[in-house]
Amino acid sequence: MKLFRYIRGAGSFKRYYRLLNDLYRSVYGRELMLHFPFYMQEKESFIQRQYNLLDHCLQNLGDLSDQVLLEVGCGNGANCKYISTLNDSVNIIGIDLNEENLEIANASMGSPRTTFIHDDAQKLDHIEDSSIDVLICIESALHYPDKFAFFKQVKRVLKPGGSFLVADILRRKEDRGRSLWWWKRTMLLHHTNELDYQGYAVKNKLNYLSIQDITPEIIKGYEGHRSWIPKENRSWSSFVLLSFTLAILVRLYLKELRLHKKYIVFSGVHA
Ligand SMILES: C[S@@+](CC[C@H](N)C(=O)[O-])C[C@H]1O[C@@H](n2cnc3c(N)ncnc32)[C@H](O)[C@@H]1O
């Protein structure tokens, strides 16, 4: 039963991504990016707001022509696909731990210049030293128990002068990490704070060029979410089920972002 599957989806890291991919396929007929929406103007669609977030991140990285770009935690590959449509000479590698996401990436998000690989962000076993011009990691680092190991890999795989961008959800100063503990445990969430992020960079001789707090744009990104599920061509029960699932997820995300977390984009260079 779909309702049962959706409820179980909230109970594990793997099933959560299956639920999101399922949800997007049911509503939009295809898989979408797996990150939060970023508000730019009124009445944008959810899909547009997901593009907005990636566009906002890419603005920090300059021209990607002839560059080798690595996306760490690429999910179902939708970001890599979008980037490959923006620039026809960028070479892209996407790595992820979740095999189901990688199956979708290989089946629907490929391009002649894109490769998807199963790898762990904290090891990057398949990526050679000093081989990457640009590294991005969007809403994935929150799952890594050892973010210092990840930053060590960022330093190792980037070419000297290469750029990196990490978009992550951080704990606010006052957050004691007690909210939604059951969700964090089952979803393998390892939120950290800005001070820790300063340490990851300093100790690995990486320099941040900018640190942006985009929490307001992300919170506003959910504006109008009640109209995101079109009613046409859908049975009443499926409409109710999808709307209910979306409402629960949005409530959960917004509560965390308003009270306990902040959404930060770090961009920098290999010193
Ligand atoms: C919220 S999704 C974001 C996907 C994509 N970056 C996007 O913006 O749509 C987080 C992804 O990080 C992946 N992930 C979690 N831990 C990982 C790790 N240790 N190494 C590589 N990928 C990981 C998950 O499997 C998931 O696909």
The ligand as a Gaussian input file, in Angstrom:
#p B3LYP/6-31G(d) Opt

LIG

0 1
 C       19.680000      15.413000      -0.033000
 S       20.495000      14.378000      -1.209000
 C       21.186000      15.615000      -2.257000
 C       21.460000      15.090000      -3.634000
 C       21.975000      16.149000      -4.608000
 N       23.202000      16.745000      -4.152000
 C       20.953000      17.226000      -4.857000
 O       21.217000      18.384000      -4.525000
 O       19.882000      16.912000      -5.408000
 C       21.899000      13.761000      -0.302000
 C       22.672000      12.672000      -1.014000
 O       23.911000      12.439000      -0.299000
 C       24.192000      11.056000      -0.379000
 N       25.153000      10.655000       0.658000
 C       24.940000      10.543000       1.983000
 N       26.066000      10.149000       2.619000
 C       27.016000       9.998000       1.660000
 C       28.393000       9.642000       1.676000
 N       29.011000       9.327000       2.831000
 N       29.059000       9.609000       0.515000
 C       28.438000       9.922000      -0.657000
 N       27.133000      10.286000      -0.739000
 C       26.427000      10.326000       0.403000
 C       22.823000      10.415000      -0.213000
 O       22.847000       9.067000      -0.652000
 C       21.951000      11.328000      -1.062000
 O       21.866000      10.852000      -2.374000

